[in-house]
Every structure is written in structure tokens, then in C-alpha cells.
Amino acid sequence: MDTATTLPHVNATLNAITIVFLVAAFWLIKQKRIEAHRKAMLGALTVSALFLASYLVYHFTAPIFVFRGEGLVRPFYYALLISHVILAALATPLILVTAWRGLRRTDARHRALARWTWPVWMYVSVSGVAVYAMLYHVYA
């Protein structure tokens, strides 16, 4: 398997699946379907863990892919990329603590942190797909 050509597509797919799980989990908790919400969040957590493993393999084995867009799109792309990377680093411990609180059923503390974790996680997943699209499809 050539990681440079395969893993970016795998990573984007995993991010997209995470988005689906996160939207479903949000809807389920609004419906007060706690057990279904729990399963959707565990799905998002599992897919995100697979993404992280795949992402690390990619970045340790593949050359750096250079963004080919020109003009005003360049600062937009780099602002998106930088915000994505910073928030991804912040999201990882937030996700783990929020999941731990949810699994332990410390509901008030879980909800208080989830109000911040969910939008950050969603932004990271959506911006990851957007960065992928810009690198490999729009400005390839």
C-alpha cells in the first residue's frame, strides 16, 4: 500500500463517518435517547481513534503534500489548516475527558464539558474534510 496516495482518502472518509456519528449523537441526546446517544458517541470515538492512527502512519511515512492553490485562497486555506491543527490538539484531551465523564454517568459534569467538546470536535472533523477536499480535489 502506498500511504501517500491511499491514506488521505481513508482519513477523509473516517472524518466524514465521525461527522455522521456526531450529528446522530447530538440528535439522539436531544431526543433523550441516552443509550443510543452513548452508542453513537462510542462510534465517533472509535472512528476518530482509527483516524488518528491512520493520520500518524500517513505523516510518518508520506512526503509533505504542498497546497497548490494561488491567490486569495492561500490565506484562507492556511487559516483553516492552522485552526484545524490547533483545535485538533485541544480536542483530543477534551474528547477523552468528556467520554470518561459520560461513561461514568457524571451527567452534570459531562454535559458542562460536552457543550464545548462537541462543537470543537465537529469543527475539527468538518475542517479536516475541507482541507482534504482543497488539497486533493479542488486544487490538485
C-alpha positions as CSV (number, residue, x, y, z in Angstrom):
1,M,0.0,0.0,0.0
2,D,1.3,3.4,-0.9
3,T,0.4,5.5,2.1
4,A,0.9,8.8,0.3
5,T,-1.8,8.1,-2.2
6,T,-4.2,5.9,-0.1
7,L,-4.3,7.2,3.5
8,P,-5.5,10.8,2.8
9,H,-8.7,9.3,1.3
10,V,-9.1,6.9,4.2
11,N,-8.6,9.7,6.6
12,A,-11.2,11.9,4.9
13,T,-13.6,9.0,4.9
14,L,-13.0,8.4,8.6
15,N,-13.6,12.1,9.3
16,A,-16.8,12.0,7.3
17,I,-18.1,9.0,9.3
18,T,-17.2,10.8,12.5
19,I,-19.4,13.7,11.4
20,V,-22.3,11.3,10.8
21,F,-21.9,9.8,14.3
22,L,-21.6,13.2,15.9
23,V,-24.7,14.6,14.2
24,A,-26.6,11.4,15.1
25,A,-25.4,11.6,18.8
26,F,-26.5,15.2,19.0
27,W,-29.9,14.4,17.7
28,L,-30.3,11.4,19.9
29,I,-29.4,13.2,23.1
30,K,-31.9,16.0,22.2
31,Q,-34.5,13.1,22.0
32,K,-33.3,12.0,25.4
33,R,-32.3,8.6,24.0
34,I,-29.3,8.2,26.2
35,E,-28.3,4.7,25.4
36,A,-28.4,5.3,21.6
37,H,-26.5,8.6,22.2
38,R,-23.9,6.6,24.1
39,K,-23.5,4.1,21.2
40,A,-23.2,6.9,18.6
41,M,-20.6,8.7,20.7
42,L,-18.6,5.5,21.2
43,G,-18.8,5.0,17.4
44,A,-17.5,8.5,16.9
45,L,-14.7,7.9,19.4
46,T,-13.8,4.6,17.7
47,V,-13.7,6.0,14.2
48,S,-11.7,9.0,15.5
49,A,-9.2,6.7,17.1
50,L,-8.8,4.8,13.8
51,F,-8.4,8.2,12.1
52,L,-5.7,9.2,14.5
53,A,-3.8,6.0,13.9
54,S,-4.1,6.3,10.2
55,Y,-3.1,10.0,10.3
56,L,0.0,9.3,12.3
57,V,1.0,6.5,9.9
58,Y,0.5,8.8,7.0
59,H,2.6,11.7,8.4
60,F,5.4,9.4,9.4
61,T,5.6,7.7,6.0
62,A,4.5,10.1,3.3
63,P,6.1,13.2,2.0
64,I,4.6,16.6,2.8
65,F,1.8,17.5,0.3
66,V,2.0,21.1,-0.8
67,F,-1.1,23.2,-1.3
68,R,-1.3,24.3,-4.9
69,G,-4.0,27.0,-4.7
70,E,-2.9,30.5,-5.5
71,G,-4.2,34.0,-4.8
72,L,-6.7,34.8,-2.0
73,V,-7.5,31.1,-1.4
74,R,-4.0,30.5,0.1
75,P,-4.5,32.6,3.3
76,F,-8.0,31.1,3.6
77,Y,-6.6,27.6,3.3
78,Y,-3.7,28.2,5.8
79,A,-6.1,29.8,8.3
80,L,-8.4,26.8,8.0
81,L,-5.4,24.4,8.3
82,I,-3.9,26.2,11.3
83,S,-7.2,26.4,13.2
84,H,-7.9,22.7,12.4
85,V,-4.5,21.6,13.8
86,I,-4.7,23.7,16.9
87,L,-8.3,22.7,17.7
88,A,-7.5,19.0,16.9
89,A,-4.7,19.1,19.5
90,L,-7.1,20.7,22.0
91,A,-10.0,18.4,21.1
92,T,-8.2,15.1,21.9
93,P,-8.0,15.6,25.7
94,L,-11.4,17.2,25.7
95,I,-12.9,14.2,24.0
96,L,-11.3,11.8,26.3
97,V,-12.4,13.6,29.5
98,T,-15.9,14.2,28.2
99,A,-16.2,10.5,27.2
100,W,-14.9,9.4,30.6
101,R,-17.5,11.6,32.4
102,G,-20.3,10.2,30.1
103,L,-19.3,6.6,30.7
104,R,-19.1,7.2,34.4
105,R,-22.5,8.9,34.3
106,T,-21.4,12.0,36.0
107,D,-24.0,13.7,33.9
108,A,-23.8,17.3,35.0
109,R,-20.0,17.4,34.6
110,H,-20.3,15.5,31.3
111,R,-22.9,18.0,29.9
112,A,-20.9,21.0,31.0
113,L,-17.8,19.8,29.1
114,A,-19.7,18.3,26.2
115,R,-21.1,21.8,25.4
116,W,-17.6,22.8,24.4
117,T,-16.3,19.4,23.2
118,W,-18.9,18.6,20.6
119,P,-18.6,21.8,18.6
120,V,-14.8,21.7,18.7
121,W,-14.9,18.0,17.6
122,M,-17.4,18.8,14.9
123,Y,-15.3,21.7,13.6
124,V,-12.1,19.6,13.5
125,S,-13.9,16.8,11.6
126,V,-15.6,19.2,9.1
127,S,-12.4,21.3,8.6
128,G,-10.4,18.1,8.1
129,V,-12.7,17.1,5.3
130,A,-12.5,20.6,3.8
131,V,-8.7,20.6,4.0
132,Y,-8.6,17.2,2.3
133,A,-11.0,18.4,-0.5
134,M,-8.9,21.5,-1.1
135,L,-5.6,19.6,-1.2
136,Y,-6.7,16.5,-3.2
137,H,-9.7,17.6,-5.3
138,V,-10.2,21.4,-5.7
139,Y,-6.6,22.4,-6.1
140,A,-5.0,19.1,-7.0
